[in-house]
Amino acid sequence: QAKQRLDDARDKVGAARGWLTKIAKDSDEFETRIRQLADYAEVELPKAIATMDRIIEALEQYAAGMAPKPAVGEVAGVTTGPKKEFKLR
């Protein structure tokens, strides 16, 4: 009976080691995703808010009958961003 208990205990230790490995792996993955979310909240979200603020300001100026001020990188409505191609059919 003692041998059976020893075998059971060894099996449980083996299972616990397997759980420990899985928990460590899952914890690392969770930490990576949380870090990505924090980076998004700290960097991308403020950039999106600033863009929306500029759009709102331009729309308010347009609604008031004023031409919107050119944003940084724009000269009289010409942007320095990617060019869009239009094809006539």
Backbone as CSV, one residue per row, in Angstrom:
resi,resn,N_x,N_y,N_z,CA_x,CA_y,CA_z,C_x,C_y,C_z
1,GLN,0.834,-1.201,0.000,0.000,0.000,0.000,0.877,1.264,0.000
2,ALA,1.986,1.234,0.686,2.904,2.377,0.706,3.471,2.619,-0.686
3,LYS,3.758,1.533,-1.414,4.277,1.677,-2.781,3.243,2.370,-3.670
4,GLN,1.997,2.017,-3.517,0.920,2.637,-4.298,0.826,4.129,-3.997
5,ARG,0.926,4.481,-2.725,0.876,5.897,-2.348,2.071,6.658,-2.916
6,LEU,3.233,6.034,-2.894,4.429,6.666,-3.450,4.258,6.898,-4.949
7,ASP,3.737,5.901,-5.653,3.493,6.052,-7.093,2.473,7.159,-7.364
8,ASP,1.417,7.211,-6.559,0.409,8.265,-6.716,1.020,9.648,-6.476
9,ALA,1.849,9.743,-5.454,2.495,11.024,-5.148,3.412,11.448,-6.290
10,ARG,4.149,10.498,-6.848,5.036,10.820,-7.981,4.216,11.279,-9.192
11,ASP,3.104,10.625,-9.430,2.230,11.033,-10.535,1.721,12.459,-10.322
12,LYS,1.349,12.757,-9.091,0.849,14.102,-8.789,1.943,15.154,-8.941
13,VAL,3.156,14.822,-8.541,4.280,15.753,-8.713,4.519,15.994,-10.204
14,GLY,4.475,14.936,-10.994,4.651,15.081,-12.448,3.572,15.957,-13.061
15,ALA,2.329,15.752,-12.629,1.222,16.567,-13.139,1.404,18.023,-12.732
16,ALA,1.819,18.245,-11.491,2.024,19.621,-11.014,3.128,20.313,-11.804
17,ARG,4.192,19.591,-12.138,5.266,20.183,-12.953,4.740,20.573,-14.335
18,GLY,3.884,19.733,-14.892,3.278,20.059,-16.187,2.423,21.312,-16.101
19,TRP,1.667,21.416,-15.020,0.834,22.613,-14.827,1.706,23.855,-14.683
20,LEU,2.807,23.709,-13.947,3.705,24.840,-13.731,4.245,25.360,-15.062
21,THR,4.636,24.445,-15.943,5.136,24.839,-17.263,4.046,25.554,-18.055
22,LYS,2.844,24.991,-18.042,1.737,25.609,-18.785,1.384,26.973,-18.207
23,ILE,1.343,27.082,-16.894,1.022,28.366,-16.262,2.070,29.415,-16.616
24,ALA,3.345,29.036,-16.601,4.413,29.983,-16.949,4.267,30.447,-18.392
25,LYS,3.978,29.522,-19.300,3.807,29.878,-20.716,2.602,30.800,-20.901
26,ASP,1.476,30.432,-20.301,0.266,31.252,-20.424,0.460,32.630,-19.794
27,SER,1.181,32.670,-18.693,1.455,33.942,-18.024,2.297,34.856,-18.915
28,ASP,3.305,34.287,-19.570,4.141,35.078,-20.480,3.315,35.627,-21.642
29,GLU,2.441,34.786,-22.196,1.591,35.228,-23.304,0.649,36.345,-22.850
30,PHE,0.066,36.195,-21.680,-0.831,37.212,-21.134,-0.081,38.523,-20.919
31,GLU,1.123,38.423,-20.361,1.934,39.614,-20.102,2.258,40.350,-21.405
32,THR,2.575,39.594,-22.454,2.865,40.198,-23.755,1.645,40.943,-24.284
33,ARG,0.488,40.322,-24.192,-0.733,40.973,-24.695,-1.097,42.208,-23.874
34,ILE,-0.906,42.147,-22.574,-1.186,43.308,-21.726,-0.235,44.443,-22.078
35,ARG,1.028,44.114,-22.325,2.011,45.138,-22.695,1.615,45.790,-24.023
36,GLN,1.148,44.983,-24.987,0.697,45.537,-26.265,-0.498,46.466,-26.061
37,LEU,-1.418,46.074,-25.217,-2.591,46.907,-24.938,-2.181,48.214,-24.270
38,ALA,-1.248,48.138,-23.331,-0.769,49.349,-22.653,-0.076,50.277,-23.643
39,ASP,0.743,49.713,-24.540,1.405,50.529,-25.560,0.376,51.211,-26.448
40,TYR,-0.664,50.470,-26.839,-1.713,51.046,-27.671,-2.391,52.201,-26.938
41,ALA,-2.702,51.982,-25.663,-3.385,53.017,-24.881,-2.505,54.245,-24.685
42,GLU,-1.197,54.049,-24.583,-0.289,55.167,-24.330,0.143,55.888,-25.598
43,VAL,0.188,55.193,-26.736,0.732,55.791,-27.960,-0.345,55.989,-29.023
44,GLU,-0.979,54.917,-29.436,-1.911,54.983,-30.563,-3.188,55.743,-30.221
45,LEU,-3.703,55.547,-29.047,-4.941,56.225,-28.660,-4.786,57.742,-28.631
46,PRO,-3.727,58.288,-28.015,-3.552,59.742,-28.064,-3.386,60.270,-29.492
47,LYS,-2.721,59.496,-30.360,-2.587,59.935,-31.756,-3.951,59.979,-32.435
48,ALA,-4.775,58.975,-32.171,-6.117,58.950,-32.760,-6.962,60.106,-32.236
49,ILE,-6.843,60.403,-30.957,-7.594,61.523,-30.373,-7.150,62.838,-30.996
50,ALA,-5.840,63.022,-31.186,-5.332,64.249,-31.806,-5.851,64.380,-33.235
51,THR,-5.883,63.281,-33.965,-6.411,63.307,-35.334,-7.886,63.690,-35.323
52,MET,-8.654,63.095,-34.432,-10.077,63.430,-34.341,-10.274,64.896,-33.958
53,ASP,-9.434,65.414,-33.060,-9.524,66.831,-32.690,-9.299,67.723,-33.909
54,ARG,-8.308,67.374,-34.745,-8.049,68.169,-35.959,-9.223,68.086,-36.925
55,ILE,-9.805,66.913,-37.058,-10.955,66.748,-37.955,-12.134,67.574,-37.445
56,ILE,-12.390,67.512,-36.150,-13.493,68.290,-35.567,-13.267,69.778,-35.779
57,GLU,-12.042,70.239,-35.554,-11.735,71.658,-35.751,-11.967,72.066,-37.205
58,ALA,-11.527,71.237,-38.144,-11.717,71.546,-39.562,-13.203,71.576,-39.911
59,LEU,-13.973,70.630,-39.384,-15.409,70.606,-39.660,-16.121,71.809,-39.051
60,GLU,-15.707,72.200,-37.856,-16.311,73.381,-37.235,-15.999,74.636,-38.037
61,GLN,-14.771,74.752,-38.534,-14.404,75.904,-39.361,-15.190,75.888,-40.666
62,TYR,-15.339,74.713,-41.247,-16.094,74.590,-42.487,-17.553,74.992,-42.252
63,ALA,-18.124,74.502,-41.157,-19.517,74.822,-40.847,-19.699,76.311,-40.581
64,ALA,-18.664,76.961,-40.071,-18.732,78.395,-39.797,-18.436,79.218,-41.051
65,GLY,-18.155,78.551,-42.157,-17.902,79.251,-43.414,-16.461,79.662,-43.612
66,MET,-15.570,79.138,-42.810,-14.149,79.463,-42.943,-13.430,78.262,-43.549
67,ALA,-12.395,78.554,-44.316,-11.571,77.470,-44.844,-10.728,76.914,-43.701
68,PRO,-10.604,75.597,-43.600,-9.784,75.039,-42.527,-8.315,75.390,-42.692
69,LYS,-7.629,75.526,-41.556,-6.196,75.810,-41.591,-5.463,74.560,-42.058
70,PRO,-4.430,74.733,-42.890,-3.667,73.546,-43.296,-2.989,72.919,-42.077
71,ALA,-3.015,71.602,-42.014,-2.351,70.891,-40.925,-0.860,70.822,-41.223
72,VAL,-0.103,70.385,-40.248,1.334,70.227,-40.446,1.551,69.276,-41.613
73,GLY,2.397,69.648,-42.557,2.644,68.810,-43.726,1.717,69.114,-44.885
74,GLU,0.836,70.080,-44.732,-0.072,70.459,-45.813,0.200,71.897,-46.221
75,VAL,0.048,72.151,-47.504,0.150,73.514,-48.022,-1.049,73.714,-48.928
76,ALA,-1.931,74.580,-48.512,-3.128,74.903,-49.294,-3.843,73.643,-49.780
77,GLY,-4.036,72.702,-48.886,-4.786,71.502,-49.230,-3.973,70.401,-49.871
78,VAL,-2.695,70.616,-50.099,-1.841,69.588,-50.693,-1.122,68.883,-49.553
79,THR,-1.307,67.584,-49.453,-0.668,66.845,-48.367,0.621,66.205,-48.849
80,THR,1.445,65.841,-47.883,2.686,65.147,-48.215,2.531,63.649,-48.012
81,GLY,1.323,63.202,-47.752,1.059,61.788,-47.503,0.977,60.991,-48.791
82,PRO,0.525,59.746,-48.694,0.425,58.900,-49.879,-0.552,59.482,-50.892
83,LYS,-0.218,59.302,-52.151,-1.056,59.841,-53.222,-2.114,58.820,-53.597
84,LYS,-3.306,59.302,-53.877,-4.389,58.435,-54.311,-4.532,58.584,-55.816
85,GLU,-4.699,57.467,-56.478,-4.879,57.503,-57.923,-6.359,57.332,-58.239
86,PHE,-6.826,58.132,-59.172,-8.197,58.028,-59.624,-8.179,57.620,-61.082
87,LYS,-8.982,56.646,-61.420,-9.049,56.177,-62.800,-10.407,56.551,-63.371
88,LEU,-10.389,57.087,-64.554,-11.632,57.414,-65.247,-12.071,56.201,-66.041
89,ARG,-13.346,55.960,-66.046,-13.857,54.794,-66.787,-14.493,55.233,-68.061
